[in-house]
């Protein structure tokens, strides 16, 4: 597929999913928020592994979600999964 003539922002993709595809974005936000409630017991934590996903935390907010088995971006090696 060719690159689109106009770039599409993440905000536009999110709104498209919400309005055209019927995705409940706020519901997903709540689901993610409930998964990380355990972080209340670990105030200095930078993330948590949940359901095969790594949820990264910065400044008290979940800022990204990655696959837990994603290769290290610096070395290209597979990261070792730690028990949850």
Secondary structure, 3 states (H helix, E strand, C coil): CCCCCCCCCHHHHHHHHHHCCCCCHHHHHHHHHHHCHHHHHCCCCCEEEECCEEEEEECCEEEEEEECCCECCCCCCECCCCCC
